Amino acid sequence: MNHTLSWQKSTFSDGGEGDTCVELAASAAPVALHLRESDAPDTALSTTPVALAHLLAGIRTGLVPQRTTSKTFF
């Protein structure tokens, strides 16, 4: 993963210090979004803005089932 990305913490993270945050970064040409957990910064998921928007819309409308474990991402 490119370490020059500018990572931002999710507003849904617990807000405390430590490694309990979801982080997002964007890269240009071709445009891609990268997601990672603070406690695993060397592992990231890369996708397009359209694909992520479809995933989030599916989660919000119930078309994509959410995980029921204690560690969820959305």
Predicted model as a PDB file, atoms N, CA, C, CB and O in Angstrom, pLDDT in the B-factor column:
MODEL        1                                                                  
ATOM      1  N   MET A   1       0.843  -1.176   0.000  1.00 47.00           N  
ATOM      2  CA  MET A   1       0.000   0.000   0.000  1.00 47.00           C  
ATOM      3  C   MET A   1       0.883   1.232   0.000  1.00 47.00           C  
ATOM      4  CB  MET A   1      -0.956   0.002   1.210  1.00 47.00           C  
ATOM      5  O   MET A   1       1.915   1.268   0.670  1.00 47.00           O  
ATOM      6  N   ASN A   2       0.481   2.220  -0.739  1.00 45.00           N  
ATOM      7  CA  ASN A   2       1.233   3.465  -0.855  1.00 45.00           C  
ATOM      8  C   ASN A   2       1.163   4.235   0.465  1.00 45.00           C  
ATOM      9  CB  ASN A   2       0.689   4.329  -2.024  1.00 45.00           C  
ATOM     10  O   ASN A   2       0.075   4.609   0.904  1.00 45.00           O  
ATOM     11  N   HIS A   3       2.298   4.472   1.092  1.00 50.00           N  
ATOM     12  CA  HIS A   3       2.318   5.149   2.382  1.00 50.00           C  
ATOM     13  C   HIS A   3       2.198   6.657   2.260  1.00 50.00           C  
ATOM     14  CB  HIS A   3       3.576   4.808   3.116  1.00 50.00           C  
ATOM     15  O   HIS A   3       2.195   7.342   3.282  1.00 50.00           O  
ATOM     16  N   THR A   4       2.098   7.209   1.046  1.00 84.00           N  
ATOM     17  CA  THR A   4       1.936   8.643   0.878  1.00 84.00           C  
ATOM     18  C   THR A   4       0.466   9.051   0.871  1.00 84.00           C  
ATOM     19  CB  THR A   4       2.605   9.094  -0.402  1.00 84.00           C  
ATOM     20  O   THR A   4       0.156  10.232   0.715  1.00 84.00           O  
ATOM     21  N   LEU A   5      -0.438   8.095   1.036  1.00 91.00           N  
ATOM     22  CA  LEU A   5      -1.856   8.424   1.097  1.00 91.00           C  
ATOM     23  C   LEU A   5      -2.149   9.211   2.370  1.00 91.00           C  
ATOM     24  CB  LEU A   5      -2.719   7.144   1.038  1.00 91.00           C  
ATOM     25  O   LEU A   5      -1.501   9.022   3.399  1.00 91.00           O  
ATOM     26  N   SER A   6      -3.132  10.092   2.280  1.00 92.00           N  
ATOM     27  CA  SER A   6      -3.560  10.878   3.432  1.00 92.00           C  
ATOM     28  C   SER A   6      -4.774  10.199   4.053  1.00 92.00           C  
ATOM     29  CB  SER A   6      -3.886  12.353   3.026  1.00 92.00           C  
ATOM     30  O   SER A   6      -5.888  10.316   3.542  1.00 92.00           O  
ATOM     31  N   TRP A   7      -4.554   9.490   5.156  1.00 92.00           N  
ATOM     32  CA  TRP A   7      -5.611   8.705   5.794  1.00 92.00           C  
ATOM     33  C   TRP A   7      -6.416   9.575   6.745  1.00 92.00           C  
ATOM     34  CB  TRP A   7      -5.019   7.502   6.547  1.00 92.00           C  
ATOM     35  O   TRP A   7      -5.856  10.394   7.474  1.00 92.00           O  
ATOM     36  N   GLN A   8      -7.744   9.393   6.735  1.00 91.00           N  
ATOM     37  CA  GLN A   8      -8.643  10.114   7.639  1.00 91.00           C  
ATOM     38  C   GLN A   8      -9.458   9.102   8.430  1.00 91.00           C  
ATOM     39  CB  GLN A   8      -9.578  11.086   6.851  1.00 91.00           C  
ATOM     40  O   GLN A   8      -9.880   8.079   7.890  1.00 91.00           O  
ATOM     41  N   LYS A   9      -9.681   9.386   9.712  1.00 86.00           N  
ATOM     42  CA  LYS A   9     -10.480   8.500  10.555  1.00 86.00           C  
ATOM     43  C   LYS A   9     -11.958   8.707  10.269  1.00 86.00           C  
ATOM     44  CB  LYS A   9     -10.181   8.744  12.048  1.00 86.00           C  
ATOM     45  O   LYS A   9     -12.397   9.815   9.963  1.00 86.00           O  
ATOM     46  N   SER A  10     -12.705   7.639  10.372  1.00 74.00           N  
ATOM     47  CA  SER A  10     -14.152   7.698  10.211  1.00 74.00           C  
ATOM     48  C   SER A  10     -14.770   8.481  11.359  1.00 74.00           C  
ATOM     49  CB  SER A  10     -14.751   6.281  10.138  1.00 74.00           C  
ATOM     50  O   SER A  10     -14.293   8.414  12.493  1.00 74.00           O  
ATOM     51  N   THR A  11     -15.841   9.230  11.061  1.00 74.00           N  
ATOM     52  CA  THR A  11     -16.567   9.927  12.119  1.00 74.00           C  
ATOM     53  C   THR A  11     -17.354   8.948  12.981  1.00 74.00           C  
ATOM     54  CB  THR A  11     -17.507  10.972  11.521  1.00 74.00           C  
ATOM     55  O   THR A  11     -17.827   9.309  14.059  1.00 74.00           O  
ATOM     56  N   PHE A  12     -17.497   7.701  12.508  1.00 70.00           N  
ATOM     57  CA  PHE A  12     -18.190   6.679  13.281  1.00 70.00           C  
ATOM     58  C   PHE A  12     -17.258   5.913  14.209  1.00 70.00           C  
ATOM     59  CB  PHE A  12     -18.880   5.717  12.353  1.00 70.00           C  
ATOM     60  O   PHE A  12     -17.710   5.044  14.953  1.00 70.00           O  
ATOM     61  N   SER A  13     -15.973   6.218  14.179  1.00 70.00           N  
ATOM     62  CA  SER A  13     -15.036   5.576  15.100  1.00 70.00           C  
ATOM     63  C   SER A  13     -15.313   6.071  16.503  1.00 70.00           C  
ATOM     64  CB  SER A  13     -13.563   5.859  14.697  1.00 70.00           C  
ATOM     65  O   SER A  13     -15.963   7.100  16.687  1.00 70.00           O  
ATOM     66  N   ASP A  14     -14.824   5.343  17.493  1.00 65.00           N  
ATOM     67  CA  ASP A  14     -15.179   5.688  18.873  1.00 65.00           C  
ATOM     68  C   ASP A  14     -14.594   7.005  19.361  1.00 65.00           C  
ATOM     69  CB  ASP A  14     -14.737   4.599  19.783  1.00 65.00           C  
ATOM     70  O   ASP A  14     -14.948   7.458  20.449  1.00 65.00           O  
ATOM     71  N   GLY A  15     -13.724   7.624  18.605  1.00 60.00           N  
ATOM     72  CA  GLY A  15     -13.199   8.930  18.969  1.00 60.00           C  
ATOM     73  C   GLY A  15     -12.064   8.914  19.962  1.00 60.00           C  
ATOM     74  O   GLY A  15     -11.442   9.951  20.192  1.00 60.00           O  
ATOM     75  N   GLY A  16     -11.775   7.786  20.554  1.00 60.00           N  
ATOM     76  CA  GLY A  16     -10.692   7.702  21.526  1.00 60.00           C  
ATOM     77  C   GLY A  16      -9.355   7.496  20.850  1.00 60.00           C  
ATOM     78  O   GLY A  16      -9.270   7.296  19.638  1.00 60.00           O  
ATOM     79  N   GLU A  17      -8.345   7.548  21.637  1.00 61.00           N  
ATOM     80  CA  GLU A  17      -7.011   7.273  21.128  1.00 61.00           C  
ATOM     81  C   GLU A  17      -6.844   5.767  21.001  1.00 61.00           C  
ATOM     82  CB  GLU A  17      -5.917   7.883  22.052  1.00 61.00           C  
ATOM     83  O   GLU A  17      -7.496   5.000  21.710  1.00 61.00           O  
ATOM     84  N   GLY A  18      -5.982   5.352  20.109  1.00 57.00           N  
ATOM     85  CA  GLY A  18      -5.725   3.928  19.982  1.00 57.00           C  
ATOM     86  C   GLY A  18      -6.057   3.402  18.613  1.00 57.00           C  
ATOM     87  O   GLY A  18      -6.162   4.153  17.644  1.00 57.00           O  
ATOM     88  N   ASP A  19      -6.221   2.101  18.549  1.00 59.00           N  
ATOM     89  CA  ASP A  19      -6.374   1.428  17.269  1.00 59.00           C  
ATOM     90  C   ASP A  19      -7.781   0.880  17.056  1.00 59.00           C  
ATOM     91  CB  ASP A  19      -5.374   0.312  17.160  1.00 59.00           C  
ATOM     92  O   ASP A  19      -7.941  -0.302  16.752  1.00 59.00           O  
ATOM     93  N   THR A  20      -8.794   1.716  17.209  1.00 67.00           N  
ATOM     94  CA  THR A  20     -10.168   1.251  17.023  1.00 67.00           C  
ATOM     95  C   THR A  20     -10.882   2.066  15.963  1.00 67.00           C  
ATOM     96  CB  THR A  20     -10.938   1.316  18.337  1.00 67.00           C  
ATOM     97  O   THR A  20     -12.079   2.326  16.089  1.00 67.00           O  
ATOM     98  N   CYS A  21     -10.181   2.469  14.933  1.00 83.00           N  
ATOM     99  CA  CYS A  21     -10.756   3.359  13.933  1.00 83.00           C  
ATOM    100  C   CYS A  21     -10.719   2.752  12.534  1.00 83.00           C  
ATOM    101  CB  CYS A  21     -10.024   4.682  13.937  1.00 83.00           C  
ATOM    102  O   CYS A  21      -9.811   2.001  12.180  1.00 83.00           O  
ATOM    103  N   VAL A  22     -11.734   3.103  11.756  1.00 85.00           N  
ATOM    104  CA  VAL A  22     -11.715   2.823  10.333  1.00 85.00           C  
ATOM    105  C   VAL A  22     -11.182   4.077   9.669  1.00 85.00           C  
ATOM    106  CB  VAL A  22     -13.141   2.420   9.783  1.00 85.00           C  
ATOM    107  O   VAL A  22     -11.608   5.185   9.994  1.00 85.00           O  
ATOM    108  N   GLU A  23     -10.255   3.909   8.742  1.00 90.00           N  
ATOM    109  CA  GLU A  23      -9.643   5.055   8.068  1.00 90.00           C  
ATOM    110  C   GLU A  23      -9.877   4.954   6.563  1.00 90.00           C  
ATOM    111  CB  GLU A  23      -8.125   5.132   8.379  1.00 90.00           C  
ATOM    112  O   GLU A  23      -9.974   3.857   6.012  1.00 90.00           O  
ATOM    113  N   LEU A  24      -9.967   6.108   5.908  1.00 91.00           N  
ATOM    114  CA  LEU A  24     -10.231   6.194   4.481  1.00 91.00           C  
ATOM    115  C   LEU A  24      -9.212   7.117   3.836  1.00 91.00           C  
ATOM    116  CB  LEU A  24     -11.668   6.689   4.212  1.00 91.00           C  
ATOM    117  O   LEU A  24      -8.850   8.149   4.401  1.00 91.00           O  
ATOM    118  N   ALA A  25      -8.751   6.740   2.646  1.00 94.00           N  
ATOM    119  CA  ALA A  25      -7.851   7.593   1.857  1.00 94.00           C  
ATOM    120  C   ALA A  25      -8.296   7.504   0.400  1.00 94.00           C  
ATOM    121  CB  ALA A  25      -6.334   7.158   2.021  1.00 94.00           C  
ATOM    122  O   ALA A  25      -8.890   6.511  -0.020  1.00 94.00           O  
ATOM    123  N   ALA A  26      -8.005   8.539  -0.352  1.00 94.00           N  
ATOM    124  CA  ALA A  26      -8.347   8.555  -1.775  1.00 94.00           C  
ATOM    125  C   ALA A  26      -7.078   8.753  -2.587  1.00 94.00           C  
ATOM    126  CB  ALA A  26      -9.383   9.671  -2.093  1.00 94.00           C  
ATOM    127  O   ALA A  26      -6.160   9.457  -2.167  1.00 94.00           O  
ATOM    128  N   SER A  27      -7.040   8.125  -3.750  1.00 93.00           N  
ATOM    129  CA  SER A  27      -5.928   8.333  -4.668  1.00 93.00           C  
ATOM    130  C   SER A  27      -6.508   8.725  -6.028  1.00 93.00           C  
ATOM    131  CB  SER A  27      -5.027   7.047  -4.779  1.00 93.00           C  
ATOM    132  O   SER A  27      -7.658   8.416  -6.339  1.00 93.00           O  
ATOM    133  N   ALA A  28      -5.709   9.395  -6.813  1.00 87.00           N  
ATOM    134  CA  ALA A  28      -6.172   9.893  -8.110  1.00 87.00           C  
ATOM    135  C   ALA A  28      -5.584   9.070  -9.247  1.00 87.00           C  
ATOM    136  CB  ALA A  28      -5.801  11.371  -8.282  1.00 87.00           C  
ATOM    137  O   ALA A  28      -4.576   8.382  -9.085  1.00 87.00           O  
ATOM    138  N   ALA A  29      -6.234   9.157 -10.397  1.00 76.00           N  
ATOM    139  CA  ALA A  29      -5.782   8.639 -11.698  1.00 76.00           C  
ATOM    140  C   ALA A  29      -5.212   7.236 -11.661  1.00 76.00           C  
ATOM    141  CB  ALA A  29      -4.759   9.546 -12.259  1.00 76.00           C  
ATOM    142  O   ALA A  29      -3.988   7.109 -11.632  1.00 76.00           O  
ATOM    143  N   PRO A  30      -5.977   6.205 -11.661  1.00 84.00           N  
ATOM    144  CA  PRO A  30      -7.443   6.222 -11.610  1.00 84.00           C  
ATOM    145  C   PRO A  30      -7.935   6.424 -10.185  1.00 84.00           C  
ATOM    146  CB  PRO A  30      -8.019   4.920 -12.184  1.00 84.00           C  
ATOM    147  O   PRO A  30      -7.275   6.020  -9.228  1.00 84.00           O  
ATOM    148  N   VAL A  31      -9.084   7.045 -10.054  1.00 90.00           N  
ATOM    149  CA  VAL A  31      -9.629   7.349  -8.729  1.00 90.00           C  
ATOM    150  C   VAL A  31      -9.937   6.047  -7.994  1.00 90.00           C  
ATOM    151  CB  VAL A  31     -10.906   8.229  -8.841  1.00 90.00           C  
ATOM    152  O   VAL A  31     -10.592   5.152  -8.526  1.00 90.00           O  
ATOM    153  N   ALA A  32      -9.451   5.968  -6.767  1.00 95.00           N  
ATOM    154  CA  ALA A  32      -9.708   4.799  -5.926  1.00 95.00           C  
ATOM    155  C   ALA A  32      -9.850   5.247  -4.480  1.00 95.00           C  
ATOM    156  CB  ALA A  32      -8.573   3.746  -6.068  1.00 95.00           C  
ATOM    157  O   ALA A  32      -9.250   6.235  -4.057  1.00 95.00           O  
ATOM    158  N   LEU A  33     -10.646   4.510  -3.737  1.00 95.00           N  
ATOM    159  CA  LEU A  33     -10.779   4.727  -2.301  1.00 95.00           C  
ATOM    160  C   LEU A  33     -10.140   3.548  -1.594  1.00 95.00           C  
ATOM    161  CB  LEU A  33     -12.276   4.899  -1.878  1.00 95.00           C  
ATOM    162  O   LEU A  33     -10.237   2.409  -2.050  1.00 95.00           O  
ATOM    163  N   HIS A  34      -9.491   3.828  -0.487  1.00 95.00           N  
ATOM    164  CA  HIS A  34      -8.782   2.806   0.275  1.00 95.00           C  
ATOM    165  C   HIS A  34      -9.288   2.856   1.712  1.00 95.00           C  
ATOM    166  CB  HIS A  34      -7.226   3.017   0.212  1.00 95.00           C  
ATOM    167  O   HIS A  34      -9.361   3.929   2.311  1.00 95.00           O  
ATOM    168  N   LEU A  35      -9.632   1.708   2.259  1.00 92.00           N  
ATOM    169  CA  LEU A  35     -10.116   1.610   3.629  1.00 92.00           C  
ATOM    170  C   LEU A  35      -9.211   0.668   4.407  1.00 92.00           C  
ATOM    171  CB  LEU A  35     -11.587   1.122   3.670  1.00 92.00           C  
ATOM    172  O   LEU A  35      -8.729  -0.333   3.877  1.00 92.00           O  
ATOM    173  N   ARG A  36      -8.987   1.008   5.680  1.00 91.00           N  
ATOM    174  CA  ARG A  36      -8.184   0.143   6.543  1.00 91.00           C  
ATOM    175  C   ARG A  36      -8.614   0.335   7.988  1.00 91.00           C  
ATOM    176  CB  ARG A  36      -6.669   0.441   6.380  1.00 91.00           C  
ATOM    177  O   ARG A  36      -9.291   1.307   8.323  1.00 91.00           O  
ATOM    178  N   GLU A  37      -8.221  -0.589   8.826  1.00 88.00           N  
ATOM    179  CA  GLU A  37      -8.417  -0.456  10.266  1.00 88.00           C  
ATOM    180  C   GLU A  37      -7.113   0.065  10.860  1.00 88.00           C  
ATOM    181  CB  GLU A  37      -8.843  -1.824  10.924  1.00 88.00           C  
ATOM    182  O   GLU A  37      -6.026  -0.300  10.412  1.00 88.00           O  
ATOM    183  N   SER A  38      -7.233   0.914  11.866  1.00 84.00           N  
ATOM    184  CA  SER A  38      -6.036   1.481  12.490  1.00 84.00           C  
ATOM    185  C   SER A  38      -5.127   0.420  13.068  1.00 84.00           C  
ATOM    186  CB  SER A  38      -6.425   2.448  13.573  1.00 84.00           C  
ATOM    187  O   SER A  38      -3.908   0.588  13.076  1.00 84.00           O  
ATOM    188  N   ASP A  39      -5.703  -0.678  13.554  1.00 84.00           N  
ATOM    189  CA  ASP A  39      -4.872  -1.714  14.173  1.00 84.00           C  
ATOM    190  C   ASP A  39      -4.212  -2.629  13.146  1.00 84.00           C  
ATOM    191  CB  ASP A  39      -5.706  -2.542  15.124  1.00 84.00           C  
ATOM    192  O   ASP A  39      -3.438  -3.509  13.522  1.00 84.00           O  
ATOM    193  N   ALA A  40      -4.502  -2.440  11.843  1.00 87.00           N  
ATOM    194  CA  ALA A  40      -3.859  -3.215  10.772  1.00 87.00           C  
ATOM    195  C   ALA A  40      -3.544  -2.283   9.604  1.00 87.00           C  
ATOM    196  CB  ALA A  40      -4.774  -4.399  10.304  1.00 87.00           C  
ATOM    197  O   ALA A  40      -4.083  -2.469   8.513  1.00 87.00           O  
ATOM    198  N   PRO A  41      -2.682  -1.285   9.808  1.00 87.00           N  
ATOM    199  CA  PRO A  41      -2.451  -0.270   8.778  1.00 87.00           C  
ATOM    200  C   PRO A  41      -1.788  -0.775   7.501  1.00 87.00           C  
ATOM    201  CB  PRO A  41      -1.619   0.806   9.344  1.00 87.00           C  
ATOM    202  O   PRO A  41      -1.824  -0.081   6.484  1.00 87.00           O  
ATOM    203  N   ASP A  42      -1.193  -1.946   7.523  1.00 91.00           N  
ATOM    204  CA  ASP A  42      -0.562  -2.469   6.312  1.00 91.00           C  
ATOM    205  C   ASP A  42      -1.527  -3.251   5.429  1.00 91.00           C  
ATOM    206  CB  ASP A  42       0.600  -3.350   6.683  1.00 91.00           C  
ATOM    207  O   ASP A  42      -1.158  -3.696   4.342  1.00 91.00           O  
ATOM    208  N   THR A  43      -2.764  -3.417   5.894  1.00 93.00           N  
ATOM    209  CA  THR A  43      -3.782  -4.132   5.135  1.00 93.00           C  
ATOM    210  C   THR A  43      -4.906  -3.171   4.807  1.00 93.00           C  
ATOM    211  CB  THR A  43      -4.315  -5.360   5.920  1.00 93.00           C  
ATOM    212  O   THR A  43      -5.515  -2.593   5.706  1.00 93.00           O  
ATOM    213  N   ALA A  44      -5.187  -2.996   3.519  1.00 93.00           N  
ATOM    214  CA  ALA A  44      -6.235  -2.063   3.109  1.00 93.00           C  
ATOM    215  C   ALA A  44      -7.074  -2.666   1.990  1.00 93.00           C  
ATOM    216  CB  ALA A  44      -5.624  -0.723   2.657  1.00 93.00           C  
ATOM    217  O   ALA A  44      -6.604  -3.495   1.210  1.00 93.00           O  
ATOM    218  N   LEU A  45      -8.308  -2.235   1.935  1.00 93.00           N  
ATOM    219  CA  LEU A  45      -9.233  -2.597   0.882  1.00 93.00           C  
ATOM    220  C   LEU A  45      -9.288  -1.430  -0.088  1.00 93.00           C  
ATOM    221  CB  LEU A  45     -10.651  -2.946   1.449  1.00 93.00           C  
ATOM    222  O   LEU A  45      -9.471  -0.287   0.331  1.00 93.00           O  
ATOM    223  N   SER A  46      -9.133  -1.699  -1.379  1.00 95.00           N  
ATOM    224  CA  SER A  46      -9.208  -0.640  -2.389  1.00 95.00           C  
ATOM    225  C   SER A  46     -10.411  -0.884  -3.282  1.00 95.00           C  
ATOM    226  CB  SER A  46      -7.905  -0.577  -3.234  1.00 95.00           C  
ATOM    227  O   SER A  46     -10.690  -2.018  -3.672  1.00 95.00           O  
ATOM    228  N   THR A  47     -11.125   0.196  -3.604  1.00 95.00           N  
ATOM    229  CA  THR A  47     -12.317   0.101  -4.426  1.00 95.00           C  
ATOM    230  C   THR A  47     -12.545   1.422  -5.148  1.00 95.00           C  
ATOM    231  CB  THR A  47     -13.543  -0.274  -3.572  1.00 95.00           C  
ATOM    232  O   THR A  47     -11.818   2.393  -4.939  1.00 95.00           O  
ATOM    233  N   THR A  48     -13.558   1.442  -5.995  1.00 95.00           N  
ATOM    234  CA  THR A  48     -13.937   2.688  -6.672  1.00 95.00           C  
ATOM    235  C   THR A  48     -15.005   3.390  -5.846  1.00 95.00           C  
ATOM    236  CB  THR A  48     -14.452   2.412  -8.123  1.00 95.00           C  
ATOM    237  O   THR A  48     -15.684   2.745  -5.047  1.00 95.00           O  
ATOM    238  N   PRO A  49     -15.166   4.702  -6.023  1.00 93.00           N  
ATOM    239  CA  PRO A  49     -16.224   5.412  -5.299  1.00 93.00           C  
ATOM    240  C   PRO A  49     -17.622   4.851  -5.605  1.00 93.00           C  
ATOM    241  CB  PRO A  49     -16.179   6.895  -5.646  1.00 93.00           C  
ATOM    242  O   PRO A  49     -18.462   4.766  -4.710  1.00 93.00           O  
ATOM    243  N   VAL A  50     -17.868   4.473  -6.856  1.00 94.00           N  
ATOM    244  CA  VAL A  50     -19.186   3.945  -7.233  1.00 94.00           C  
ATOM    245  C   VAL A  50     -19.459   2.613  -6.532  1.00 94.00           C  
ATOM    246  CB  VAL A  50     -19.279   3.767  -8.767  1.00 94.00           C  
ATOM    247  O   VAL A  50     -20.549   2.405  -5.998  1.00 94.00           O  
ATOM    248  N   ALA A  51     -18.487   1.724  -6.531  1.00 94.00           N  
ATOM    249  CA  ALA A  51     -18.676   0.424  -5.884  1.00 94.00           C  
ATOM    250  C   ALA A  51     -18.913   0.585  -4.386  1.00 94.00           C  
ATOM    251  CB  ALA A  51     -17.459  -0.477  -6.129  1.00 94.00           C  
ATOM    252  O   ALA A  51     -19.771  -0.100  -3.828  1.00 94.00           O  
ATOM    253  N   LEU A  52     -18.177   1.470  -3.723  1.00 91.00           N  
ATOM    254  CA  LEU A  52     -18.368   1.692  -2.290  1.00 91.00           C  
ATOM    255  C   LEU A  52     -19.736   2.304  -2.029  1.00 91.00           C  
ATOM    256  CB  LEU A  52     -17.261   2.600  -1.727  1.00 91.00           C  
ATOM    257  O   LEU A  52     -20.397   1.932  -1.059  1.00 91.00           O  
ATOM    258  N   ALA A  53     -20.173   3.230  -2.868  1.00 93.00           N  
ATOM    259  CA  ALA A  53     -21.495   3.842  -2.712  1.00 93.00           C  
ATOM    260  C   ALA A  53     -22.595   2.793  -2.833  1.00 93.00           C  
ATOM    261  CB  ALA A  53     -21.705   4.949  -3.759  1.00 93.00           C  
ATOM    262  O   ALA A  53     -23.569   2.828  -2.080  1.00 93.00           O  
ATOM    263  N   HIS A  54     -22.448   1.857  -3.777  1.00 92.00           N  
ATOM    264  CA  HIS A  54     -23.435   0.784  -3.926  1.00 92.00           C  
ATOM    265  C   HIS A  54     -23.444  -0.128  -2.698  1.00 92.00           C  
ATOM    266  CB  HIS A  54     -23.144  -0.039  -5.192  1.00 92.00           C  
ATOM    267  O   HIS A  54     -24.512  -0.525  -2.234  1.00 92.00           O  
ATOM    268  N   LEU A  55     -22.274  -0.460  -2.174  1.00 87.00           N  
ATOM    269  CA  LEU A  55     -22.193  -1.293  -0.982  1.00 87.00           C  
ATOM    270  C   LEU A  55     -22.873  -0.612   0.199  1.00 87.00           C  
ATOM    271  CB  LEU A  55     -20.734  -1.606  -0.647  1.00 87.00           C  
ATOM    272  O   LEU A  55     -23.674  -1.237   0.895  1.00 87.00           O  
ATOM    273  N   LEU A  56     -22.563   0.659   0.435  1.00 86.00           N  
ATOM    274  CA  LEU A  56     -23.155   1.384   1.557  1.00 86.00           C  
ATOM    275  C   LEU A  56     -24.665   1.520   1.393  1.00 86.00           C  
ATOM    276  CB  LEU A  56     -22.516   2.766   1.693  1.00 86.00           C  
ATOM    277  O   LEU A  56     -25.406   1.393   2.367  1.00 86.00           O  
ATOM    278  N   ALA A  57     -25.129   1.778   0.166  1.00 92.00           N  
ATOM    279  CA  ALA A  57     -26.575   1.864  -0.081  1.00 92.00           C  
ATOM    280  C   ALA A  57     -27.243   0.526   0.209  1.00 92.00           C  
ATOM    281  CB  ALA A  57     -26.859   2.295  -1.538  1.00 92.00           C  
ATOM    282  O   ALA A  57     -28.330   0.488   0.785  1.00 92.00           O  
ATOM    283  N   GLY A  58     -26.604  -0.564  -0.182  1.00 90.00           N  
ATOM    284  CA  GLY A  58     -27.152  -1.889   0.097  1.00 90.00           C  
ATOM    285  C   GLY A  58     -27.227  -2.182   1.578  1.00 90.00           C  
ATOM    286  O   GLY A  58     -28.189  -2.793   2.041  1.00 90.00           O  
ATOM    287  N   ILE A  59     -26.232  -1.756   2.323  1.00 84.00           N  
ATOM    288  CA  ILE A  59     -26.232  -1.957   3.773  1.00 84.00           C  
ATOM    289  C   ILE A  59     -27.348  -1.133   4.409  1.00 84.00           C  
ATOM    290  CB  ILE A  59     -24.858  -1.573   4.382  1.00 84.00           C  
ATOM    291  O   ILE A  59     -28.083  -1.627   5.264  1.00 84.00           O  
ATOM    292  N   ARG A  60     -27.470   0.121   3.989  1.00 89.00           N  
ATOM    293  CA  ARG A  60     -28.497   1.001   4.565  1.00 89.00           C  
ATOM    294  C   ARG A  60     -29.911   0.513   4.277  1.00 89.00           C  
ATOM    295  CB  ARG A  60     -28.331   2.412   4.030  1.00 89.00           C  
ATOM    296  O   ARG A  60     -30.794   0.661   5.122  1.00 89.00           O  
ATOM    297  N   THR A  61     -30.140  -0.057   3.121  1.00 91.00           N  
ATOM    298  CA  THR A  61     -31.479  -0.513   2.751  1.00 91.00           C  
ATOM    299  C   THR A  61     -31.750  -1.946   3.166  1.00 91.00           C  
ATOM    300  CB  THR A  61     -31.676  -0.379   1.271  1.00 91.00           C  
ATOM    301  O   THR A  61     -32.867  -2.434   2.995  1.00 91.00           O  
ATOM    302  N   GLY A  62     -30.753  -2.630   3.705  1.00 87.00           N  
ATOM    303  CA  GLY A  62     -30.935  -3.995   4.157  1.00 87.00           C  
ATOM    304  C   GLY A  62     -30.723  -5.045   3.078  1.00 87.00           C  
ATOM    305  O   GLY A  62     -30.947  -6.231   3.324  1.00 87.00           O  
ATOM    306  N   LEU A  63     -30.294  -4.634   1.883  1.00 86.00           N  
ATOM    307  CA  LEU A  63     -30.047  -5.596   0.814  1.00 86.00           C  
ATOM    308  C   LEU A  63     -28.759  -6.378   1.036  1.00 86.00           C  
ATOM    309  CB  LEU A  63     -29.991  -4.887  -0.521  1.00 86.00           C  
ATOM    310  O   LEU A  63     -28.612  -7.489   0.526  1.00 86.00           O  
ATOM    311  N   VAL A  64     -27.828  -5.806   1.793  1.00 80.00           N  
ATOM    312  CA  VAL A  64     -26.574  -6.475   2.127  1.00 80.00           C  
ATOM    313  C   VAL A  64     -26.605  -6.737   3.631  1.00 80.00           C  
ATOM    314  CB  VAL A  64     -25.310  -5.609   1.707  1.00 80.00           C  
ATOM    315  O   VAL A  64     -26.663  -5.787   4.412  1.00 80.00           O  
ATOM    316  N   PRO A  65     -26.567  -7.990   4.052  1.00 76.00           N  
ATOM    317  CA  PRO A  65     -26.624  -8.274   5.489  1.00 76.00           C  
ATOM    318  C   PRO A  65     -25.392  -7.739   6.207  1.00 76.00           C  
ATOM    319  CB  PRO A  65     -26.755  -9.780   5.732  1.00 76.00           C  
ATOM    320  O   PRO A  65     -24.281  -7.792   5.680  1.00 76.00           O  
ATOM    321  N   GLN A  66     -25.598  -7.229   7.400  1.00 69.00           N  
ATOM    322  CA  GLN A  66     -24.495  -6.736   8.215  1.00 69.00           C  
ATOM    323  C   GLN A  66     -23.979  -7.853   9.089  1.00 69.00           C  
ATOM    324  CB  GLN A  66     -24.929  -5.536   9.070  1.00 69.00           C  
ATOM    325  O   GLN A  66     -24.720  -8.765   9.456  1.00 69.00           O  
ATOM    326  N   ARG A  67     -22.700  -7.776   9.424  1.00 68.00           N  
ATOM    327  CA  ARG A  67     -22.098  -8.755  10.324  1.00 68.00           C  
ATOM    328  C   ARG A  67     -22.713  -8.606  11.702  1.00 68.00           C  
ATOM    329  CB  ARG A  67     -20.560  -8.585  10.389  1.00 68.00           C  
ATOM    330  O   ARG A  67     -23.077  -7.503  12.109  1.00 68.00           O  
ATOM    331  N   THR A  68     -22.828  -9.691  12.407  1.00 66.00           N  
ATOM    332  CA  THR A  68     -23.403  -9.649  13.747  1.00 66.00           C  
ATOM    333  C   THR A  68     -22.367  -9.911  14.831  1.00 66.00           C  
ATOM    334  CB  THR A  68     -24.522 -10.656  13.861  1.00 66.00           C  
ATOM    335  O   THR A  68     -22.723 -10.128  15.989  1.00 66.00           O  
ATOM    336  N   THR A  69     -21.084  -9.893  14.463  1.00 62.00           N  
ATOM    337  CA  THR A  69     -20.028 -10.092  15.457  1.00 62.00           C  
ATOM    338  C   THR A  69     -19.755  -8.785  16.162  1.00 62.00           C  
ATOM    339  CB  THR A  69     -18.736 -10.636  14.804  1.00 62.00           C  
ATOM    340  O   THR A  69     -20.303  -7.748  15.789  1.00 62.00           O  
ATOM    341  N   SER A  70     -18.925  -8.824  17.163  1.00 55.00           N  
ATOM    342  CA  SER A  70     -18.614  -7.622  17.930  1.00 55.00           C  
ATOM    343  C   SER A  70     -17.744  -6.653  17.155  1.00 55.00           C  
ATOM    344  CB  SER A  70     -17.930  -7.992  19.219  1.00 55.00           C  
ATOM    345  O   SER A  70     -17.651  -5.486  17.535  1.00 55.00           O  
ATOM    346  N   LYS A  71     -17.107  -7.090  16.088  1.00 57.00           N  
ATOM    347  CA  LYS A  71     -16.221  -6.210  15.332  1.00 57.00           C  
ATOM    348  C   LYS A  71     -16.812  -6.014  13.936  1.00 57.00           C  
ATOM    349  CB  LYS A  71     -14.770  -6.797  15.252  1.00 57.00           C  
ATOM    350  O   LYS A  71     -16.623  -6.849  13.052  1.00 57.00           O  
ATOM    351  N   THR A  72     -17.526  -4.910  13.746  1.00 51.00           N  
ATOM    352  CA  THR A  72     -18.120  -4.607  12.450  1.00 51.00           C  
ATOM    353  C   THR A  72     -17.430  -3.404  11.844  1.00 51.00           C  
ATOM    354  CB  THR A  72     -19.630  -4.355  12.580  1.00 51.00           C  
ATOM    355  O   THR A  72     -16.745  -2.655  12.541  1.00 51.00           O  
ATOM    356  N   PHE A  73     -17.607  -3.222  10.572  1.00 52.00           N  
ATOM    357  CA  PHE A  73     -16.916  -2.150   9.866  1.00 52.00           C  
ATOM    358  C   PHE A  73     -17.852  -1.014   9.480  1.00 52.00           C  
ATOM    359  CB  PHE A  73     -16.243  -2.696   8.630  1.00 52.00           C  
ATOM    360  O   PHE A  73     -17.374   0.066   9.135  1.00 52.00           O  
ATOM    361  N   PHE A  74     -19.158  -1.210   9.525  1.00 48.00           N  
ATOM    362  CA  PHE A  74     -20.102  -0.168   9.111  1.00 48.00           C  
ATOM    363  C   PHE A  74     -21.150   0.039  10.164  1.00 48.00           C  
ATOM    364  CB  PHE A  74     -20.762  -0.520   7.786  1.00 48.00           C  
ATOM    365  O   PHE A  74     -22.035   0.878   9.997  1.00 48.00           O  
TER     366      PHE A  74                                                      
ENDMDL                                                                          
END                                                                             
